Amino acid sequence: MSKRKKQQNHKKQQKQSGYNQTKPKDAKHGNVKPRDKSPQKGQTAKVTCTGFTNDGKGIAEWEGKQLEVPYLLPGETAEIYVTKKDRFVNASVKRILESADSRVKPSCPYYYDCGGCQLQHMSNRAQGHFKQDVVNALMKPFGKPNAIMTMDHPYDYRNKSHTTFGMNRKRQIIGGLYAQNSHQIIPMEECLIHDPKADEIVGTIKGMMKSFKMEPYNEDTGRGFLRHVLVKVGKKTGEIMVVLIAGTQMFKGKNNFVKALRKEHPEISTILLNVNDKNTSMVLGDQEKVLFGKGTITDELCGLKFEISSKSFYQINPEQTEKLYGKAIEMAGLTGEETVIDAYCGIGTIGLVASQQAGRVIGVESNKDAVRDAIRNSKRNGIQNARFYQGDAGEFMTQMAAHGDQADVVILDPPRTGSDEAFLSSVVKLKPSRVIYVSCNPETQARDMKYLTKNGYQVEEMQPVDMFPQTYHVESVAKLTLKM
């Protein structure tokens, strides 16, 4: 579909849904993000952007205060709206007066409404520089990080997509993503960072809903059927999972629906019905039924096959994950003799990749379903030198140290909140010669590395990886060695 056609469809959908915002203009590059559906209130000011926050907002000074202004780039001069509420000051762009060379017109027609991406107004090269600078600044106490690993084609990379359904004011079915900081659905035909096949399938489902009398679920009344559609795509295998998340398990005509959907998309490998009848922000519920196929899909990563369920955590961007894991294994310096602990192991991805070059791997994970998946993945790949345990990784390593057991390498890939002192102290007690810290949040990684460097470790190498192009998120892997 042409860019012009996309924009025309987007405007038509906004008009139908009642989501119609008047956007201020930039003379050179078109639309700039509005803040509210209602006209802006508050005063206007002229500012010059002097830098970035770590989440990609522009920094500007105003009346002695430092403002964080979304969609403003360093070096740009802009007229902005400034609103005050209590002690807080909000700022938004009204008009760009002088544009930076790195500013581009976003390819996505939903960009300024959605909020899922934050950097599409920057060139891809500028995005790489921004993320490099963020990691460089955070890691400055430990040395200079390597050059960031970027993507040649920074779109279509997400192997998992989630679409929410609802009704617009004209009682027409719409599907899309929530507008930022709201529960208002932005009608969308596609997302430029989703796998295109996933968006195509969701579009087919939306078109089938009326004829199958599948009403969207209404959060306020608790009535209706379809809440969300989750699609997972095996990038290497081509296998596709479709999960219908419903407010009730009563699905009349489900067999005919499955048959009709597979007629349009025979590439679908499995279809599931997940029931979430709770008033919650969680997408998936506890009840699940397989409507077609085996209920899981398989994908390949770093030469291994992994089984993926609806609730499995699996890296969103496999292409960049292979770069990230490859660098982590290189940093680990495995020779075939080492004992490796994979903390926060999930479904076993990085531990199983490491097992090909290690003596043995011990994976520890608190989620029992993930541990079960890890054991299955180990058997699927014929790996005999990896064992997986359910439990707290910190407690596990503390017990190892108390019993005199040793590990040569600890690989950790914690959530965005990072590790806690209890876990880090267990690493110090166990005294592995190398710690490989994989992080989806360099801020908490830097905090945790400070603890480790104060307790006997030194940082030898740091590598940022752009896992999520068009967003401000950046991953980083670091190698720490025990001081002799």
N, C-alpha and C positions, 0 to 999 in steps of 0.2 A: 504494500500500500504506500502511495506517495506521501511525503510529509504534508503537503497541502490537504490531501484527503483526510489524513489523520486529524489535522487541526479543524477541518470542517466538521468531522464526526464529533470531535471533542466539544465544540461549541454547541452542536445540536443536542448532545447529551446533557450538557450543563443547563441548557434552556429547559429541557424536559424535566430534569430533576429539581429545578428550582435553585440549583447551586450556581448562581450567576454573579460573579464578582467583577467589579470595574477595576482594572489594573492600571497603575501609573505607568508612564512610558520612559524608556531610555531611547534617545534620538538615534543612537547607533545600533543598538542590539534588541530593540523590541521590549517585550513585557518584563516588568520587574515585580517581584512578589508583593501582593497586598496583604494586609494583616487581617481584616475583618470583612464580612459581607456588608456591614453597614459602613457609611462614610467615615473616614478617619476623623478622630477628635484629638485635641491636644495641639501643641505648637509645632511649628516647623523650624528647622535649623539647617544651616549649611555646615558640613563637616568634611574632613579629609581622612581617609582610612590610612592607618599607620601600621597595621599588622593583622594577624589572625589569632583567634582562639584555637584551642586544640580540636574543637568540633567545627571548624571552618567558618565561623562568623567573623565579620570584619570588626576591627577595633578602631574606635574614634573617640576623641576627647570632646566633651561638651560641658560647659559651666563647671569645670574642675572634676567632672566625673568621667570615668571610662565606660563608654557604651559598647555593647555587643550588638552589632547590626547584621542580621542575616542577609546574604546575597550581596555583600559589599566587599570589594577586593582592595588589597593594599595599593596605595597610590591614587585611588579614585576619589574624586570630589563628588558629593551628592547632596541633594536636599532630602532631609529625612523628617519623618514624623516622630515626635517625642511625647510620650504619655507617662504620667506619674500616677502611681497607686500606692498609698502608704509610703513605705521607704523604697519601693522598687521603681525603676525607670525602664520602660520599654522603648525600643527604637525600631523603626522599619523604614525601608527606602521608599521615598516618594518619586524621586527622579534622579537618574545619573547625569551629572553635569560634565564630568570628564571620565572617560572609560579607560580601564587598563587594557594593555595589549593582550592580556591573557583571558579577557572576557569573551565568551562565545554565546551564541543563542542556543539554549538547550534543545536537544533533539526531541525530548519528550514533551508532548503538549500538556501533560498533567503536572509537570515538574513543580510549579510554584504553588499548587494546591495540595499535592500529595504529601510531601515531606519525607518520603521514604529515601530519596536521594537528596544530598545537600550540596553537591559540588558540580552539577551539570552546567552551571554558568561559567565554569572554568575549563580551559582547554585540558586535554588529557595529560599533556606534558606538565602543565601548571599543577594539576592534581598530584602528580608524582613528586614535584618539588615541595609542595605543601606537606605531604605525608613524610617525606624525608626530613624536612625541617622539624616537624613535630617530634619524630623519633630522635633526631640529633640532639635537640634541646633536652629531652627527658633523660637521655643516656649520657649526657656530657660528663657527669661525674665518673663514668666508667670507661670512657674512651670514645673513639669515633666509629659509628656503625658503618657497615658496608652500604654500597648503593642499593636502593630499593629494587626489588624484583617486580616489574609491572607486567601488564597483559598487552599483547599486540592488538587484540580485539576486545576492548573492555565492556562488552555488552553480551546479552544472551547467556550469561554464565550461571545463573541460579538454577540449580537442579531441583529446587523445591519452591512451589508457589502456593499462595493461600489467598483465596478470593472470598469476599463476604457478599451476601445477597440481601436485598431489601426491596421495598416499593418506593417509588417517587410520589410526588403529590398527585399525579394523574393515575395512580394505581398501576403503573407500569413496572415490570420487573427490571431491576438494575443489579449489576454486579461490579465490584471493584474493590478498592482499598479505602480505608478510612482517611479522611482529611486529617492533617496533622493536628494533634491536641483536641480531637473531637471524635464523636461516634457518627459522624455524617459520612455516608458512602459517596465517594467520587466514582461515577460510572466510567469504566475503563474497558477498552477493547484489548489492550495489550500493555505490557510493561517492558521497557527496553532492556532490562537486566534479567527478566525471566527467560526460561527456555521457550522459544516461540511455539513449540508443539503444545506445551502446557496451556498457554493462552488460547490456542486454537481449540483445544478440548473444552476449556471453560466456556468459550463462546458458544460451542455446540450445545452444552448443557443448558445454558441460559435460554437458547432458542427452543429447547425441548420442554422447558418447564410448564408453559401454558397448556400445551396439548396433553401433558401428563398430570395436569392439575396439581402441580407442585408449588404451593405458595411459599414465598420466602418467610422465614421465621421472624416474628416481631418481638423484640426484646422487651418492649413495654407491656404487651398483653400476654406474652407467653404462647401465642398462637402461631400457627403456620408450621412448615416442615423444614425447608432447607436453610441452614444457617451459613455454612461455608462449604467450599470445595477445596480440598488439598490435593495437589498433584506433585508426585515425585518422579523424576526422570533419571534413569541410568544413562549417564552421558556416554559411557563406553559401550554398554550392552544394548542400548536403545529400549530397554524394558521400561514400562510406564505403569505407575500406580495412581489410581483415582480414588480418593476418599470423600464420600458424601457425608458431611457432618450435619445431622438432623436434630431437631428438638424433640422428636418422638421416634420410637421404633416402628410405628405403623406406617408402612410404605406400600400403599396400594399400587399394583401394577409394576412392581419392581422388576419382575422377570422380563416384561416387555420393554421396560426402560433400559435395562442392561443390554438386551438384544439390539435395540435401536441405536444405543450409543456405540456399541461395538461395530455395528454396520457402518457407521460414519467413521469410526476410528478403530480399525482392526488391530492397530499397533498397541492398543491398551493390553497390558499383561494381566492386571488384576484390578478388581473393583471392590471396595469395602463400604459398608454402612457403619458409621460411628455415631453413637447417640450421646448428645450432650444436652440434658434437660435442666441444667442448673443455670442460675443467673450469675454467670461468672465471665471473666475476661479470658479464661482459658479456652483455647480453640477445641481441643479434643476432649471427649468424655471418656468414661471408663468402659462403657459397653461397646462392643464391636462385633460385626458379623461380616463374613466374607460372602459377597454376592457372585463373584466370578474369579477364577484363578486360584492361586495358592495363598493369597493374602500378603505376600512379600514380593519384592523385586531384588535383583542382584545387579551390582555394578562392580567395575574393576578399578582398582587404585594401586598404583605402584606395583603392578604385576600380580596383585592378589585379588580374589573375588570376595565381596562382602554382601551379606544378605541384609536387606533394609526393610524394616517394618514401618507402619504408620507413625510409631512413636520413637523410632530409632534416631539418635543424633548421628548425623553423617555430614561431613563438611560440605558447605553450600557450593563451593567453587572448586571442583575436582582438579581442574587444570593448574590452579595456583597451589592447591594442597600438595600436589606432587612435587612442586618446587620447594614448598615449605618443609615437607617431610624429608625430601632428599637432602636438604641442607642440615636438618636436625640430625639425621643419621650420619652425615659426614662429620659434623661436630662431635658426635659421640665417639668417633674413632674406633669402631668395633673391629675386632680381629677374629671373632669366632670363639673366644674364650670367656667373654665377660658375662656377668650376671647383671641384667638390666631390670630395673623396676619402672613400670609404666603406671604412674600415679594418675588418678582421674582418667582411667583408661577407656571409658565409654564402651563402645562395641568392639574395641581392640584394634582399631586401625593402625595407630603408630607403633604399638607394641608388636603387632604381627609383622609389620614391615621391618622393624628392628630385628625380629627373630631370625631373619634370613642371614644376618651377619653376626649374631650374638651366640654365646654359649647357651644361655637360657633367659627367658623373659618371665617376669612376675607382674601380672596386671592386677590392679586394685581399683575397685569402683563401688560406690555406695548404692547405686541403682541396680536392683536385682535383675530387672528385665535386660538392662544393658550387659550385665555379666553373662546372662544366658545367651544373648546374641554373640558376645565375644567368644564364648566356648564353641558355639556353632560355627562361627567364622574360622576358628582355629582348625576344627575338624574338616570343614569344607576345603581348606587349603592344604590339608595333610601336614599341618605343622605340629610337631611333637615336643618341641622345646619351649612351649609357652603354657603357663597356667594362670587362671584368672580366679580372683577371690572377691567376694562381696564384703565390704567393710570400709572403715575410715582409713585412708592411706597413711595418715600421720600415726595413728595408733598401731597400724601394721608394722611400720618401719621402726617405731619405738620398741615394739616387742622383738623385732629382729635384732636390734642393737643389744637389748637386754639378754638375749640368748647367745650373743657372740656371733651372730650371722653377719655376713658382709654382702655388699653390692658394689659393683664397680661404677655403674652409671644409674642415675635417676633421671628419668624424663617426666616432666610435669607439664600438663596443658590444662590449667584451671579455668573456671568461668571468669567473666569480666571483673568480678570482685577480687580476683587474685587468690592467693593463698593466705592462710592465717598464721599467726606466730606459732601455734601448736604444731602445724604441719612443718613449717620451716625449721623449728627446733628439732623435729624428728630427723630431718635431713642432716642437720649438724651432728646429731648423736650417731647416726649411721655412718657418716663420713665417707660417702662415695667419692671416688677420685674425680668424677666429672658429673656436673649437673647441667642438663639441657632444658632450658626454660622456654616453652612455647607459649606465647601469650596473644590473646585477642584484645588486650588493653595495655598498651605500653606504660600507661600511668601507674597501674597497680604492679606491673612487672618491675618498673624502676624502684618502687617502694620495697618490694620483696627482695630485689637484688641488693638493696642497701643493707638489709638485715643479713643476708648471706655473706656479703663482703666484710661485714663487721665481725663475722664469726668463722673466719678461717678460709674463705673462698676469694678468688680473684676472677674478674671478667676477662675473657680472652678474645671473644668475637661476638658481634651482634649483627643480625641480618633482618631488616624490615622486608615485608612481603605485602604487596597490595592485593589482598584477598577479596576486597569489596569495592571495585571501581565505581565511581560516581557518588560514593558515600565518603564520610570522613573517617570511617573505620580503617585501621591498619593493623596487621599482625606483625609480631616480632619474635624472633628466636635468638636466644643468647646461650653461649657456652661459658660455664664457670668451672674452674678447676680448684682442687684443694691445694692450699699452699703447703709446701714441704718444710 
